Amino acid sequence: MTEYNVERIREDFPILKSKMNGHLLAYLDNAATSQRPNQVIDSVTSFYREYNANVHRGIYSISERATEAYEESKLKVSKFINSESIKEIIYTRNTTESINLVALGKGSECIGKDDHILITMMEHHSNIVPWQLLAKRTKGILDYVGLDTNGSGLDMENVKEMLEKEPKIVSISHVSNILGTINDVKEISKLAHKHGALVVVDGAQSVPHIKIDVKEIKCDFLAFSGHKMLAPSGIGVLYGREEILEEMEPVIGGGDMIRTVGMHDATWNDLPWKFEAGTPNIEGGIGMGAAIDYLGRLGMENIEAYERKLTEHAIAKMKNIPGLRIYGITDGANIGRIGVVSFTIEGIHPHDLASILDNDGIAIRAGHNCAMPLVRQILNNNAVARMSFYIYNTIEEVDRAVESLERAVAIFKRQGG
C-alpha cells in the first residue's frame, strides 16, 4: 500500500457512521476491542448463509468447505506471525484462555514446590491470575520485575537480577495496555533462555499494531486475541513451538482432540487439534482469516507508522491541558510505544472524564483497565483514563477528544472542583 488513505479505510467500518449521544462516534477504545470491517462481517455472514456445518467430521460438500476455510485461516495466522507451520497455531477463545492453557499444561508439568515463575508489574490480569493460581496449586513462587526510575519501561537490570533465581517460566506482555510501552521481548527471551526458562509473550496489544515474527523473538509461546485486530469476538490464538506442544499433555478433553478412545484410556490427535476439544468457533476462525487479509493489504509497517503519528499528535496536544499527566514515554518521537495514551487530570476522576467525552460522542476507557497492580501500586491511582488508537482513527477525532478534555477542565474549574 503506497499511501495510507484513512478515509477510504473508514468506509469499510459501518459502525463509524453511527452516532453516540447525538454526535458522530469517535471510537478511541481500541485497546479493549477493535471494530470490524465489512470484509470480516461478510465472511461470517457468508459462512452462516452458505456453508454452515461442523468441521473435521462431515464428508459432505459444505462440511468440507467449512473445514477448508477454517484451516486456511490458521495458515494465514501462521504466516502472519511467521511460525513454522499451522501445527504451532492453536485456536482458543482469547488471550486469557491461551495463557491459561500454557499455565494449566506446561506450567503444571514444570513448576513444583519453590520453583519460580517470573512476570512483570506491567501485566494485564490475564497474565497475572493464571500464574497466581499455578503458584498456589504447586507451591511455586511468583516473582515480579519492576519498572525503571521513570515508570515508563521495565528495569532491565532487575530483569537480570530476577533471572538469577532461575525461573522455570517467564511470562511478559509485549506491550503494556496502560503505558503503551513496547518491551524488548527478544532480548528478554534471549536472557531467559540462557537460564533455561520457557518464555511466554502476551501479544494482545502488539500483534494488532506492529509486525510480529516469532522466529525473531524466539519466544516459546505467544498469545493474542482476534477481537483486538478486526476479527470476531471469541477467537484467540496460542502459538507454541512444535517440539514443546508435542510434549505437552492436553488440558481439555473431548471430541476432535482424540485419535482413539477406549473404555479407560485414549490417544491424542495430531497438532494443533490435540489442544482443540469439541466444536470450535468456526465462524470466528474464518473471520480471523478475513481480518488478517485486511491487515495484510494495509501492511503492518504502514499501520504502525500511521498510529505513531496519531499518538505523537495526541501527546503533543494533551501536554497543553492544565493538570493533565500522561503515563509512559512522552518525549521525542515516542519510540518504544504504540497508540495507547493513559492519563489523569488533577481534580477530575477518570470516570467523570469518560462520561463527559461520552456526551460528546467520544468513547474512551476509564478504570484500572485490568492492570490493577500497575495502576494502584506504581502509578498511585485507583483509575486512569485511556485513549487508544487503531487503523481507522483520525487526527480530527484526536482533536475532538482533546477539545472535550479541555471542556471538562473548564466545567470542573467553574464548579470549583
Secondary structure, 3 states (H helix, E strand, C coil): CCCCCHHHHHCCCHHHHCEECCEECEECECCCCCCCCHHHHHHHHHHHHHCCCCCCCCCCHHHHHHHHHHHHHHHHHHHHHCCCCHHHEEEECCHHHHHHHHHHHHHHHHCCCCCEEEEECCCCHHHCHHHHHHHHHHCCEEEEECECCCCCCECHHHHHHHHCCCCCEEEEECECCCCCEECCHHHHHHHHHHCCCEEEEECCCCCCCCCCCHHHHCCCEEEEECCCCCCCCCCEEEEECHHHHHHCCCCCCCCCCEEEECCCCEEECCCCHHHCCCCCCHHHHHHHHHHHHHHHHHCHHHHHHHHHHHHHHHHHHHCCCCCEEEECCCCCCCCCECCEEEEEECCECHHHHHHHHHHCCEECEEECCCCHHHHHHHCCCCCEEEEECCCCCCHHHHHHHHHHHHHHHHHHHHCCC
